[in-house]
Amino acid sequence: MSASPELAAHPLSQVARVLTWGALGLLAYGAVSWVAAQPWFALRNIEVKTPVAHVTEAQIRLVAERQVRGTFFTVDLERVRSSLEKLPWVREARVERRWPDTLVVSLVEYVPLARWNDNALVNADGEVFVAAVAGTLPRLSGPDGSSAEVVAAYRRHQATLAPLGMSIAELRLSPRRAWRMRLDNDMSLALGRLHTEARLARFAALYPRLFGAQPAPQGAAVASPDAVVPAASLAPVTVDLRYSDGFAVRMPGGASPFKSSKT
């Protein structure tokens, strides 16, 4: 015998239905949670999907041993991902489940462009990270928060110097916003605070004529009066580019092939 419409619409009947469905939902949730937590669904394997150069399998497994809790269904993937991204070389991590008992890990490692300040590295996007690396890298330095600016300047200036066969060994931005660099031949350049790209471009344009060659010695047999011979020893020690219409140099032994005055 079905309930009358008046009884079905009674507030107490509606509350009873809500409580009944709520109880059934809790029972279903509890049953599913109990099944998911059983050792039948334990995680037994970790697979690194992407090739890595610096992060070792031992580091990944150590993170797994410390952070993986629960079963295939209950493991906290965000916790595992966050822990992997704390490893020195890991820029980004992704963790996925693969039925029936495997976690699949994909890692993106940092690629160092240069050393940054005293104890860090920086990549081509200006991201600073701390890791140990062997080998020779350029040295970049600057105030906190300036890494992207310094990296961008390094790449522009390196492109300007490349036709000369020179490379930047060190580039520094001072707290006063002044730029200095040291090249791989130990030549030091002061660029100042303003118009640094134009100043370096002028230096790159004039360098081959001023320091790459010199007039032939008097009395030497030459094919024409304008003939030149290489003069690799004429590389300056320091170059001051902070001039409006030229630059000043200091040569080995104190000699100077030309002079310029500041304006």
Secondary structure by P-SEA (a helix, b strand, c coil): ccccccccccaaaaaaaaaaaaaaaaaaaaaaaaaaacccccccccccccccccccaaaaaaaaacccccccccccaaaaaaaaaacccccbbbbbbcccbbbbbbbbbbbbccccccccccccccbbbbbbbccbbbbbbbcccaaaaaaaaaaaaaaaaccccccccbbbbcccccccccccccbbbbbcccaaaaaaaaaaaaccccccccccccccccccccbbbbccccccccccccccccccccccccccccccccc
